């Protein structure tokens, strides 16, 4: 395995692999908001999942489900902003997974990375980072929905939580993922010393073929002397 990466390139690959964990963890985690509902029951609300949520039983009695679960479908999300946010978060996670797959191919195939491909992947990561930050924007815009008001208080409004709620750790992981994605083009710009990978492979192959001939020529010259 041969990767013609600079030190910044190695840092970029590590950051890219880290980003896929951050992005997907934020997507599937319900711990974006921590609040309280009836009888001081702690609840958590995320884009895709929630914990300790109220349900209406068949006898019209309200009960609390003390477990974590995802929303049944896109229409079950309590806000149109959250529906847009989940789509953007899925795009961000998909981009991060694709980038990790490409890095895996680079590790498996000798000299497959070049300056151009690294910069292209960095630009793709920027799109994923913007999508992640866009999902955070949509999440904040949806703070006036019924579930947030129930958990946080009636004072909840776009980009403002009520007094019973705080932003929890998964929200900050999503922020870190978005910023890391946006910063990736800077690292990828100087990630590789080789401009065209196929030219590097050709030159390496020629050198490999010519090296025995050069060695034999030197040996013949030494014997003649």
N, C-alpha and C positions, 0 to 999 in steps of 0.2 A: 504494500500500500504506500502510495506516495501522494502527498497533498502539498502543492507548492503555495502554502499559505504563509502570510506574514504573522507576526505576533498579534496584531489587531484582528487578523483573519481567524486565528484560533480562539480569541476572545469572542468574536462574533458568532462562531459556531457554538460555543458554550452558551452564550446568551440566547441563541435561537432555540437550543434544546430546552433551556430553562423556561423560555417563553411559552412553549407548548404546554408545559405543566401549569403555568400560571393561568393561561387563557382557558384551558379546559376545566381546571379546578374552579375558576370563577363562574364558568357557565353552569356547571352541575352542582355547585354549592348553594344551599339556601341561606347562608349566613351573610346576607348583604345588609339587612336591617334587623336590629334587635328591639322588640317592643313588648307590650303587655296587653292582654285582654282580660276577660272576666276572671275574678278571683285571683288577680295578679299572676295569671299564667303567662310564662315567657313564650313569646312567639318569634319566629324568624321568617323573613320574607326575602326571596331571591327572584331572579328573572324566570327561572325554570321550575324551582321547587320551593316549598314552604314547610315549616315545622309548627306543630301544635295549632291547628286551624279549626275554626268552627264549621260544623255541617248541620244541615236541617234534616231531621229524621222524618220518617213517613207519618208519624203522629204529630208533625209540626213542632216537635220539641227540638230545641237547639242543644247540640252536644259538641264537646271539644275532642278532636282526634289528637291524641298525644303521641304523634309520630311524624316523621318527615315523609313527604310525598310530592310528586310532581303534579302540575296541572294536567287535566285530562287531555286537553288539546289547546290549540292556539286561541280559540274563541273563549276558553275558560279563563284566560288572563284578565284581570280586573280593569285593565286600561289599554286603549289602543296604542298608547306610547310604549307600554311594556311589550306589546306584540311586535312593534317595530324593533324594539331593543333586543328581543330574543333572536330575531332574524340576523341582526348585525353581529350579535355575539357568536352565533353559529358560523357566520362567515369568517370572523376572526379566528375561531378555533380551527376551522377547516384549513385556513391559510397556514396557521402554525404547524398543523399536522403535515401538510404538503411540504413545507420547508424542511421539516425534520426528515421526511422521506428522501428528499433530494440530497440532504447532507449524508444520509446513510448510503445513497448511491455513490456519492463522491468518495466515501471511505472504502467502498467495495471495488471501485473501478480506478485503476491507476491513472493519474494525471487527467481526470475528467473535469476538474474545476478550472475555470479561467476567470480573468478579470471581468469580462463581459457577463458571463453567467452569474458570477457573484453579485455584480451590481444589479442585474435583473431580479435576482432573488431578493436583494435588499429592498428594491422598489416594491416588490410584491408584499414584503413584510410591512412596509409603510402603509399599504392599503389595508392590511389586516389590523394594524395599530389604529388607523383612523376609524375603522369599523368598530373596534373595541371602545374607543372614546365616544363614538356615536351612540353605542348602546348605553353607556353611562349617562349621556345627555338625555336619551329617551327615558331611562330609568328615573332620573330626577324630575323630568317633566310629568311623570305619572304619579307623583307623590300625593295628588289630590284624589286618588281613587278610594273606593269604599273600604277595601281591606287595610290600606295604610291609615285611613282616618280611624278605623276601628281599633287598630293596634297602637297608634301614635297620638291620637286626639284629633278633634275637629279643626284645630288650627293648622293642620297639614295642608300644604299648598305646593305648587310646582317649585322644586329646589328648596323646600323648607319642610322639615319634619316637625311633628308635634312634640310636646314636652316628654312624652313617654317613650320616645324612640331615640336610638343612636345608630349611626352607620357602623357596621360590624366589619370583621377582618376580610371577608371575601370581597367586599366593595373595594377595599384598598389593593387587594391582589389584582382586581380587574384594572384599576388605575395603573398599577405597575406594569401590567401586561401591555396596556395601550401605549404607555410612554416608551417601553422597551421596543415595541414594534415601530414606532415613529422614529426612534433613534437608530434603528438598524441600518438604514442606508448610509449613515455616516461611517459606521464600522465596515460595511461591505465595500465601500468605495476604495479602501486601501487593504482589502482582505487578501488579494492575490497578486503575485508578481508576474504571472503569465497572462498575456493578453488573449491568445488563442490556444486552447488546449490541444487541438489536433496538430497544430504546427509544432508544439512542444513535444508531442508524442513522436512525430516524424523525425525531428532533430535528434531525439533520444535514441530512436531506432537506428538512424544512420550512424550515430556515434557507437552504438553497440556493435554494428556490423563492421565498421572500419577499425575498431580497436584491435582485434586479432591481427589484421594486416599490418597495422603500425607496429605492433609488438614483434611480429616476424621480421619486418624490415629492420628494426633496431637490432635484433639478434644477428641478422645476416651481416649488417654493417660492423658490429662488434667482432664477429668471427673473422671478417676480412682483414680487420686491422691487426 
